[in-house]
C-alpha cells in the first residue's frame, strides 16, 4: 500500500477564540490532484500553513511525505513547492532571471538549472518572453511564472492556494489547463485550495469539502455527486403551474419538483426512465422545448453540504 502524501489526524489550530481548523483527519494519496474546497474563511489557508510546518497545531498531528510537520518541517519544505497568497516574484527582474535566482537558492547545478528553466517556461508558453521584465506582465502570466518557480526544484508535492483567484475567465482556464498538464507530466501530488467549483470539477481526482474548519466530505467528485445528489431531470419550456407540480410530486418516482429560473427541476428517486413524466407534463398542457437528465452538479452538492452543516 502506498504511503499517503498527506496524512492528518485530528489536526486542530486555534487563534484566540477562533478554531480555524477543527479535528481534521484526512489522507491524500500520492500522485493525485486533490482539491480542498470551502468558502472564504473556512480554514483552507491555515491547513496549508500547518502542513508546511509554518504553524504549530493546537492539537493533533500531520505527516507530509512521511515527515512529521511539527518535528521535521524543514524536510517537508525541502520536498514541497508552494504558491500561496503572494506569487514570490521579483517584478524588476526578467522571467528568466527570477527562475535563475530561485534555482540558485535551491542549489541546482548550473546545467540542470538552465535546462529546467527552459523546460518549464516552454511548457507554460513563456519561453519566448523569458527576457521580459515581469512587472509588465499580466496577472495570468505572473501566476504561470509563479507555478514554474514552485516546480523548479522537482518537488514531490505542490501546494497551491487559490491559484486562479483574481484572474479573468480566459486566464484562469489557461492556467487550469497548464496545471493539469504539468501535474500529469511531473508526477507531482498537488494540494489545491479553491472555492471555485468549476475549477475543482475539471482538475481534481479527489476533493475534500471544509466549512468552519471541519471536514464535511471527501471523495472523487462523482462519488460526492452520487452520495449527495439524486438524479435529476430539467425541463425547459412553458406552462409549469402549481397543478402540474402537485401532480409530479404525487408520483412515487419523484422526490421533489419545483420551478427554478423558469425551468422545471425534478429530483428523481433513482435512475428511472423520464418518458412517463414527460407524457404527464405534456398531458397537463405544458409546452416542452428541451429535456435534460443527469446528476446534481458539484456546486449543488457543495451548497447542500454548506446548508446541512449550519
C-alpha positions, 0 to 999 in steps of 0.5 A: 500500500502506498504511503499517503502524501498527506496524512492528518489526524485530528489536526486542530489550530486555534487563534484566540477564540477562533478554531480555524481548523477543527479535528481534521483527519484526512489522507491524500494519496500520492500522485493525485490532484486533490482539491480542498474546497470551502468558502472564504474563511473556512480554514483552507489557508491555515491547513496549508500553513500547518502542513508546511510546518509554518504553524504549530497545531493546537492539537493533533498531528500531520505527516507530509511525505512521511515527515512529521510537520511539527518535528521535521518541517524543514524536510517537508519544505525541502520536498514541497513547492508552494504558491500561496497568497503572494506569487514570490516574484521579483517584478524588476527582474526578467522571467528568466532571471527570477527562475535563475535566482530561485534555482540558485537558492535551491542549489541546482547545478548550473546545467540542470538549472538552465535546462529546467528553466527552459523546460518549464517556461516552454511548457507554460508558453513563456519561453519566448518572453523569458527576457521580459521584465515581469512587472509588465506582465499580466496577472495570468502570466505572473501566476504561470511564472509563479507555478514554474518557480514552485516546480523548479526544484522537482518537488514531490508535492505542490501546494497551491492556494487559490491559484486562479483567484483574481484572474479573468475567465480566459486566464484562469482556464489557461492556467487550469489547463497548464496545471493539469498538464504539468501535474500529469507530466511531473508526477507531482501530488498537488494540494489545491485550495479553491472555492471555485467549483468549476475549477475543482470539477475539471482538475481534481481526482479527489476533493475534500469539502471544509466549512468552519474548519471541519471536514464535511466530505471527501471523495472523487467528485462523482462519488460526492455527486452520487452520495449527495445528489439524486438524479435529476431531470430539467425541463425547459419550456412553458406552462409549469403551474402549481397543478402540474407540480402537485401532480409530479410530486404525487408520483412515487418516482419523484422526490421533489419538483419545483420551478427554478429560473423558469425551468422545471427541476425534478429530483428523481428517486433513482435512475428511472426512465423520464418518458412517463413524466414527460407524457404527464407534463405534456398531458397537463398542457405544458409546452416542452422545448428541451429535456435534460437528465443527469446528476446534481452538479458539484456546486449543488452538492457543495451548497447542500453540504454548506446548508446541512452543516449550519 
